[in-house]
Each structure stands twice: as structure tokens, then as C-alpha cells.
Amino acid sequence: MCSLVEDKPEHPDEPPSHQSGGIKMKRKMFSFALVIALALGASARSEAKNCSPLAGNYGYAMSGLFEGPFGFVDVGAITLNCDGTLGGFEMGTHTIPPYPTDAVQGTSNPITGTWSLDDDAINGTITSDSIVSPGGVYHFVVDDGGAVLRLSEVGGVYEAGRAVRQDPNYIAKVIAGKVKGGNTSFQCAGYLPNFPFPDFANGAPVSIIGTEVTDKNGYLFKGIESGNFFSNDLTSTTPPTSTVNADGTGTGTDTFGTPVILVVTAPGEDFFTVPLNPDFLGYCVVHPR
């Protein structure tokens, strides 16, 4: 047999009606909390559902001119958040007249601002005062199914460049040393601020194009530097170095020992480097082969 034990109220001196009201109030509070939890869950699912497939992390590089011969180059990682805000980190170099002058490294800043995509899902706008010193409004065009954004400043400043979608897993492997050096092709474009000409007030334009090969015989850099009235062959067997952060931005040295700032993107995709050379203002597009 089992004995029946009468439940005693927690406060026996309270009238039964008060005890019953307390139970009902607890049930109401529990129901209210459950409704809030369900609403928050639905809101999170709705936000994920409504998030543009374009949202994500991109490594980018841009260059331009501001107020005549003031030149600048910007490289970094930019995040397009689902709520239309921006995140990321930018680094840059610039030249300030009068020329001849050295290219100098600028400040590095977190990226803030907003972004939006037009109804055609191809054209869009980025508004930020922190991407480069002048800041402003940028028009972008979506290419390669969202893997590439082509960028152009539209706020009265000449600036153009490109952003490539990043792969966080690939960046993590780079940081862990699990991505070995391989073969790349590259092209660097810019100008020489210490060699101005009447037709090029901020310096002679220059291009460097070439390849990097790493195999059982070691590392080999072969390139050609060319510009108005000159061309030079370049070779080196010294491997470059780099330290990469979780957002894909980083620092290092190129094959000639020149410090560089850089951003890594995704396997098989272009990434960008900026030599911190006082005699050169520009950036390099490096493509794994």
C-alpha cells in the first residue's frame, strides 16, 4: 500500500485564493517567456532567410588620385553584414605633393559604413568614410556569381579596384602553415613618385609582371619592370615571407626584402599585396597557378 500525503502550501497562513493566483501568475510568466523565445527564434531565422547571398568577407585593393597628384593605395578586408552595415580593416599607402617625394604608409583603421544592393542584384552601393582617407561613396558591380565585386568611387574622387570573396577555412590553413608555396603569376601597377615628368606630375607610370615558381629546386622569381622609355629584367631566389591574421590581412616581405602589406582571399583566387617601397606607389595582383 502507499500512503497519501497531503501537499502543504508553502505559506499555510495565506488564503487558498492567493495561492491559486500565484500558480496562475507563474504559468502566465512561463507562457510569456516561451512566446518571447519563439519570437526571437523566428526573428533569427527570418534574418538568415532575408540575408543577401552577397553578404560575407572580401579581400580588396584599390588605388586612385585625390585633388590632383595626391595618390593613394588601399588594401584590406571588408565585411558586408546581413543588416546592411560594414565591418573589416583597411591599410594603405600614399604620396603627397610636391614631387619628387616618397611613398609613405598611412594609418590602418577599422571599416565602418553601410552597403546596399539594387533590385537587379548586380549593382550596389558602399558608403564609408573609413576605407581610405578621402572616403565616400562607391559603386560596385557583382561579377563571377558574387565571387568578385568591381569597385569605383563615385563621390568626386578617382579610385577603382576589386574585391574578392574570402574563404575563412583557407585563411585558417594559411595561418596554420598548411598551405605550401606554389606557382603564381603577378602584375603590379603604379607609379614612381621620385621620378616625375612634365606629362606625369606624380611620377612615371610603371608595371611589373612575372612569375613565381616553387619546386624541388627551390624558389625562383622572374619579372620585367617596364615604363616610359625603360625596361628591366628582375630575378631573385629569395622566398617571400608573410604573417596572416584571421581576417586575411597581413604583413611580410617580398623577394627583394621590401616590407609589404597584403590580404589573402580564397584558393585559386587573386590576392593582393602592396610593397611599402618609397620609390613605388601601387599594388600587385597575385594569382595562384
Secondary structure by P-SEA (a helix, b strand, c coil): cbbbbccccccccccaaaaaaaaaaaaaaaaaaaaaaaaaaaaaaaaaaaccccbbbbbbcccccccccccbbbbbbbbbccccbbbbccccccccccccbbbbbbbbbbbbbcccccccccccccccccccccccbbbbbbcccccbbbbbbcccbbbbbbbbbbbaaaaaaaaacccccccccbbbbbbbcccccccccccbbbbbbbccccccccbbbbbbbbcccbbbbbbbcbbbbbccccccccccccccccccccccccccccbbbbbccccccbbbbbbcc
